[in-house]
Amino acid sequence: MEIRQALLWSGLLLGGQATDTLTTALDRAQGALELMPVSAQVLEVGGVALFWVIKLLIVASAAAALLAAAGKVRQEHRISRITFRASLVAVQAVTICLAATSISNLALLSSIQG
């Protein structure tokens, strides 16, 4: 059960990161500025390609942590259940925030275009 949840939410996180990257790129193409300082610096240094690579690394790290914790839960390690649940809730929260960010980016894009 935990492995499926880890894979599902890792996939949803990947989708959220992809959507955020796409909407950020579209907004920047229309002249919008990135307000997150770290993201703005990454975009300035390496453009959307580097931004996407970093987001992929974040997803890979989160997926690896979730899968490792899920594997330990199956081995009946008590603390691993808590670690897995906390990590899963964190990934879920970030995924939901990314969805909200993407919606905000789309709203910004529609206001820029007219």
N, CA, C and O of each residue as an XYZ file, in Angstrom:
456
protein
N       0.821     -1.196      0.000
C       0.000      0.000      0.000
C       0.866      1.261      0.000
O       0.613      2.191     -0.766
N       1.884      1.290      0.858
C       2.739      2.467      0.949
C       3.526      2.696     -0.338
O       3.736      3.836     -0.751
N       3.958      1.602     -0.967
C       4.716      1.731     -2.219
C       3.836      2.383     -3.286
O       4.289      3.268     -4.013
N       2.586      1.947     -3.377
C       1.665      2.541     -4.361
C       1.432      4.014     -4.076
O       1.402      4.831     -4.996
N       1.266      4.354     -2.809
C       1.074      5.764     -2.451
C       2.314      6.581     -2.802
O       2.202      7.695     -3.314
N       3.482      6.034     -2.529
C       4.732      6.735     -2.853
C       4.843      6.974     -4.353
O       5.206      8.067     -4.787
N       4.531      5.955     -5.140
C       4.609      6.099     -6.598
C       3.557      7.070     -7.123
O       3.848      7.901     -7.983
N       2.340      6.963     -6.607
C       1.262      7.860     -7.040
C       1.611      9.319     -6.769
O       1.531     10.158     -7.667
N       1.998      9.620     -5.529
C       2.267     11.009     -5.175
C       3.560     11.520     -5.793
O       3.694     12.720     -6.032
N       4.505     10.639     -6.055
C       5.709     11.056     -6.782
C       5.343     11.442     -8.205
O       5.852     12.431     -8.734
N       4.466     10.669     -8.824
C       3.994     11.001    -10.171
C       3.214     12.300    -10.200
O       3.374     13.108    -11.114
N       2.369     12.501     -9.197
C       1.612     13.752     -9.117
C       2.543     14.940     -8.881
O       2.329     16.020     -9.431
N       3.576     14.738     -8.063
C       4.565     15.794     -7.843
C       5.290     16.114     -9.140
O       5.526     17.283     -9.445
N       5.640     15.099     -9.899
C       6.288     15.324    -11.194
C       5.378     16.126    -12.119
O       5.829     17.056    -12.789
N       4.111     15.767    -12.154
C       3.157     16.517    -12.971
C       3.023     17.959    -12.517
O       2.945     18.868    -13.343
N       2.994     18.173    -11.207
C       2.913     19.531    -10.675
C       4.146     20.352    -11.021
O       4.041     21.527    -11.371
N       5.312     19.727    -10.920
C       6.549     20.425    -11.273
C       6.587     20.745    -12.772
O       7.029     21.822    -13.171
N       6.127     19.816    -13.585
C       6.099     20.056    -15.034
C       5.152     21.196    -15.368
O       5.482     22.062    -16.178
N       3.984     21.201    -14.754
C       3.012     22.261    -14.998
C       3.543     23.606    -14.535
O       3.379     24.614    -15.222
N       4.181     23.622    -13.370
C       4.760     24.871    -12.867
C       5.852     25.374    -13.799
O       5.923     26.570    -14.080
N       6.697     24.479    -14.278
C       7.763     24.880    -15.200
C       7.181     25.444    -16.493
O       7.639     26.472    -16.992
N       6.182     24.772    -17.026
C       5.559     25.221    -18.270
C       4.895     26.581    -18.105
O       5.086     27.473    -18.932
N       4.121     26.742    -17.045
C       3.424     28.023    -16.862
C       4.413     29.144    -16.539
O       4.202     30.289    -16.939
N       5.479     28.827    -15.825
C       6.511     29.829    -15.555
C       7.183     30.255    -16.857
O       7.406     31.445    -17.082
N       7.504     29.293    -17.707
C       8.134     29.616    -18.994
C       7.211     30.468    -19.859
O       7.660     31.424    -20.492
N       5.931     30.128    -19.888
C       4.973     30.912    -20.677
C       4.845     32.329    -20.144
O       4.822     33.287    -20.917
N       4.761     32.464    -18.835
C       4.662     33.791    -18.231
C       5.909     34.623    -18.510
O       5.810     35.805    -18.840
N       7.073     34.012    -18.378
C       8.321     34.747    -18.633
C       8.425     35.159    -20.096
O       8.969     36.219    -20.405
N       7.913     34.334    -20.989
C       7.928     34.685    -22.414
C       7.067     35.914    -22.701
O       7.281     36.623    -23.684
N       6.094     36.150    -21.828
C       5.214     37.315    -21.983
C       5.706     38.515    -21.169
O       5.043     39.552    -21.130
N       6.862     38.377    -20.520
C       7.449     39.495    -19.802
C       7.262     39.495    -18.297
O       7.672     40.446    -17.631
N       6.657     38.458    -17.745
C       6.470     38.399    -16.291
C       7.812     38.093    -15.609
O       8.716     37.512    -16.210
N       7.911     38.496    -14.357
C       9.114     38.251    -13.576
C       8.858     37.137    -12.575
O       7.748     36.995    -12.062
N       9.888     36.347    -12.301
C       9.814     35.314    -11.262
C      10.057     35.983     -9.924
O      11.078     36.645     -9.741
N       9.132     35.821     -8.980
C       9.241     36.480     -7.683
C       9.963     35.647     -6.626
O      10.390     36.180     -5.602
N      10.100     34.348     -6.867
C      10.846     33.505     -5.924
C      12.339     33.728     -6.191
O      12.810     33.447     -7.293
N      13.090     34.228     -5.203
C      14.491     34.593     -5.446
C      15.369     33.447     -5.970
O      16.155     33.645     -6.896
N      15.238     32.271     -5.391
C      16.072     31.150     -5.835
C      15.693     30.747     -7.258
O      16.565     30.528     -8.099
N      14.403     30.649     -7.522
C      13.948     30.296     -8.873
C      14.378     31.352     -9.881
O      14.799     31.019    -10.989
N      14.274     32.619     -9.506
C      14.686     33.703    -10.409
C      16.167     33.588    -10.740
O      16.564     33.787    -11.888
N      16.983     33.269     -9.745
C      18.422     33.125     -9.982
C      18.706     31.936    -10.900
O      19.527     32.032    -11.811
N      18.027     30.823    -10.656
C      18.212     29.642    -11.515
C      17.813     29.972    -12.947
O      18.529     29.624    -13.886
N      16.679     30.640    -13.122
C      16.218     31.005    -14.457
C      17.181     31.981    -15.132
O      17.386     31.916    -16.344
N      17.762     32.873    -14.359
C      18.713     33.840    -14.918
C      19.999     33.156    -15.365
O      20.556     33.480    -16.414
N      20.461     32.207    -14.558
C      21.727     31.539    -14.844
C      21.593     30.500    -15.960
O      22.414     30.458    -16.876
N      20.554     29.663    -15.878
C      20.471     28.547    -16.816
C      19.199     28.452    -17.621
O      19.025     27.516    -18.401
N      18.306     29.407    -17.444
C      17.062     29.397    -18.200
C      16.112     28.299    -17.740
O      16.289     27.694    -16.683
N      15.119     28.067    -18.554
C      14.077     27.098    -18.215
C      14.634     25.672    -18.171
O      14.144     24.840    -17.408
N      15.650     25.388    -18.981
C      16.221     24.035    -18.990
C      16.818     23.679    -17.625
O      16.555     22.598    -17.098
N      17.606     24.567    -17.062
C      18.187     24.310    -15.742
C      17.094     24.267    -14.673
O      17.148     23.452    -13.753
N      16.115     25.141    -14.802
C      14.976     25.166    -13.880
C      14.299     23.795    -13.863
O      13.989     23.266    -12.796
N      14.071     23.223    -15.046
C      13.426     21.921    -15.168
C      14.300     20.811    -14.589
O      13.799     19.921    -13.901
N      15.602     20.861    -14.864
C      16.512     19.837    -14.344
C      16.498     19.840    -12.820
O      16.470     18.777    -12.199
N      16.518     21.018    -12.216
C      16.487     21.102    -10.757
C      15.169     20.551    -10.221
O      15.148     19.856     -9.205
N      14.088     20.859    -10.897
C      12.787     20.330    -10.468
C      12.758     18.803    -10.589
O      12.184     18.127     -9.735
N      13.363     18.263    -11.629
C      13.447     16.804    -11.766
C      14.261     16.191    -10.625
O      13.908     15.136    -10.099
N      15.339     16.853    -10.253
C      16.150     16.357     -9.136
C      15.369     16.392     -7.822
O      15.504     15.492     -6.992
N      14.563     17.420     -7.637
C      13.725     17.501     -6.437
C      12.734     16.344     -6.405
O      12.551     15.700     -5.372
N      12.094     16.084     -7.546
C      11.129     14.981     -7.616
C      11.827     13.644     -7.377
O      11.309     12.795     -6.652
N      12.991     13.455     -7.981
C      13.726     12.201     -7.798
C      14.108     12.005     -6.331
O      14.028     10.893     -5.809
N      14.518     13.073     -5.677
C      14.883     12.989     -4.258
C      13.674     12.644     -3.389
O      13.751     11.788     -2.508
N      12.566     13.319     -3.650
C      11.347     13.053     -2.876
C      10.870     11.622     -3.110
O      10.479     10.933     -2.168
N      10.902     11.180     -4.354
C      10.464      9.819     -4.674
C      11.371      8.792     -4.003
O      10.890      7.789     -3.476
N      12.666      9.035     -4.022
C      13.605      8.101     -3.387
C      13.353      8.027     -1.883
O      13.361      6.940     -1.307
N      13.131      9.171     -1.248
C      12.866      9.178      0.195
C      11.565      8.458      0.521
O      11.502      7.668      1.463
N      10.526      8.736     -0.267
C       9.242      8.066     -0.035
C       9.348      6.557     -0.226
O       8.845      5.782      0.587
N       9.996      6.156     -1.289
C      10.120      4.722     -1.568
C      10.979      4.018     -0.519
O      10.685      2.885     -0.137
N      12.032      4.678     -0.054
C      12.871      4.079      0.983
C      12.080      3.911      2.274
O      12.135      2.859      2.911
N      11.347      4.944      2.656
C      10.533      4.852      3.879
C       9.432      3.812      3.720
O       9.136      3.069      4.655
N       8.826      3.759      2.536
C       7.768      2.775      2.291
C       8.322      1.356      2.384
O       7.660      0.459      2.907
N       9.523      1.157      1.881
C      10.149     -0.165      1.967
C      10.403     -0.587      3.404
O      10.240     -1.758      3.747
N      10.800      0.355      4.242
C      11.039      0.050      5.651
C       9.730     -0.223      6.398
O       9.704     -1.031      7.325
N       8.646      0.448      5.998
C       7.341      0.201      6.623
C       6.945     -1.252      6.395
O       6.412     -1.908      7.289
N       7.207     -1.741      5.202
C       6.874     -3.139      4.889
C       7.682     -4.113      5.725
O       7.265     -5.253      5.932
N       8.843     -3.670      6.209
C       9.685     -4.520      7.060
C       9.335     -4.350      8.545
O      10.033     -4.862      9.420
N       8.250     -3.627      8.808
C       7.728     -3.458     10.162
C       8.620     -2.624     11.082
O       8.659     -2.867     12.288
N       9.325     -1.657     10.531
C      10.063     -0.717     11.374
C       9.074      0.348     11.853
O       8.454      1.025     11.033
N       8.921      0.501     13.161
C       7.914      1.417     13.715
C       8.142      2.873     13.310
O       7.218      3.546     12.852
N       9.340      3.342     13.474
C       9.634      4.747     13.181
C       9.454      5.035     11.688
O       9.135      6.161     11.306
N       9.655      4.039     10.863
C       9.505      4.233      9.419
C       8.074      4.597      9.040
O       7.867      5.355      8.093
N       7.102      4.082      9.747
C       5.697      4.434      9.464
C       5.487      5.932      9.695
O       4.837      6.606      8.896
N       6.040      6.441     10.786
C       5.923      7.881     11.071
C       6.678      8.686     10.026
O       6.177      9.696      9.529
N       7.881      8.238      9.694
C       8.687      8.931      8.677
C       7.976      8.934      7.337
O       7.928      9.953      6.649
N       7.426      7.785      6.972
C       6.717      7.702      5.697
C       5.520      8.638      5.682
O       5.328      9.381      4.720
N       4.715      8.612      6.735
C       3.513      9.468      6.784
C       3.885     10.941      6.730
O       3.251     11.711      6.009
N       4.901     11.341      7.480
C       5.326     12.745      7.474
C       5.833     13.147      6.091
O       5.517     14.231      5.600
N       6.618     12.275      5.468
C       7.137     12.564      4.128
C       6.014     12.615      3.101
O       6.015     13.466      2.212
N       5.063     11.706      3.227
C       3.939     11.679      2.296
C       3.099     12.947      2.424
O       2.704     13.533      1.416
N       2.828     13.364      3.638
C       2.052     14.596      3.847
C       2.804     15.797      3.269
O       2.191     16.688      2.681
N       4.112     15.821      3.433
C       4.910     16.924      2.874
C       4.819     16.944      1.349
O       4.631     18.004      0.751
N       4.952     15.788      0.727
C       4.858     15.717     -0.739
C       3.453     16.096     -1.199
O       3.294     16.788     -2.205
N       2.444     15.651     -0.475
C       1.071     16.020     -0.822
C       0.870     17.531     -0.727
O       0.255     18.130     -1.609
N       1.377     18.143      0.323
C       1.231     19.591      0.503
C       1.941     20.352     -0.612
O       1.392     21.306     -1.164
N       3.147     19.934     -0.940
C       3.892     20.600     -2.011
C       3.168     20.430     -3.346
O       3.097     21.373     -4.135
N       2.640     19.256     -3.599
C       1.915     19.005     -4.850
C       0.686     19.897     -4.957
O       0.409     20.446     -6.024
N      -0.042     20.043     -3.874
C      -1.222     20.911     -3.873
C      -0.817     22.371     -4.059
O      -1.475     23.111     -4.791
N       0.258     22.783     -3.402
C       0.747     24.160     -3.571
C       1.207     24.411     -5.008
O       0.995     25.500     -5.541
N       1.830     23.422     -5.634
C       2.237     23.567     -7.036
C       1.029     23.715     -7.951
O       1.070     24.476     -8.917
N      -0.040     22.993     -7.652
C      -1.263     23.137     -8.451
C      -1.806     24.551     -8.317
O      -2.214     25.161     -9.305
N      -1.811     25.073     -7.093
C      -2.283     26.448     -6.874
C      -1.375     27.451     -7.575
O      -1.853     28.433     -8.143
N      -0.082     27.209     -7.537
C       0.870     28.093     -8.214
C       0.652     28.078     -9.722
O       0.692     29.124    -10.371
N       0.425     26.908    -10.268
C       0.192     26.809    -11.711
C      -1.083     27.544    -12.112
O      -1.120     28.200    -13.153
N      -2.114     27.438    -11.301
C      -3.359     28.161    -11.573
C      -3.107     29.664    -11.507
O      -3.612     30.422    -12.335
N      -2.326     30.088    -10.524
C      -1.973     31.505    -10.398
C      -1.169     31.970    -11.615
O      -1.401     33.061    -12.136
N      -0.226     31.141    -12.063
C       0.561     31.484    -13.252
C      -0.328     31.617    -14.485
O      -0.128     32.512    -15.306
N      -1.313     30.723    -14.614
C      -2.234     30.805    -15.757
C      -3.095     32.067    -15.681
O      -3.376     32.694    -16.703
N      -3.511     32.435    -14.471
C      -4.285     33.666    -14.298
C      -3.443     34.882    -14.681
O      -3.929     35.814    -15.322
N      -2.170     34.855    -14.276
C      -1.265     35.940    -14.641
C      -1.104     36.007    -16.154
O      -1.135     37.091    -16.737
N      -0.936     34.871    -16.778
C      -0.762     34.835    -18.234
C      -1.997     35.387    -18.940
O      -1.873     36.143    -19.904
N      -3.170     35.021    -18.474
C      -4.394     35.533    -19.114
C      -4.543     37.029    -18.891
O      -5.072     37.724    -19.758
N      -4.091     37.545    -17.753
C      -4.185     38.993    -17.523
C      -3.163     39.754    -18.367
O      -3.423     40.885    -18.777
N      -2.013     39.150    -18.629
C      -0.995     39.787    -19.461
C      -1.473     39.852    -20.910
O      -1.295     40.861    -21.592
N      -2.083     38.755    -21.366
C      -2.510     38.675    -22.760
C      -3.763     39.477    -23.048
O      -4.064     39.770    -24.205
N      -4.480     39.826    -22.025
C      -5.560     40.719    -22.321
C      -6.865     40.456    -21.752
O      -7.808     41.211    -21.993
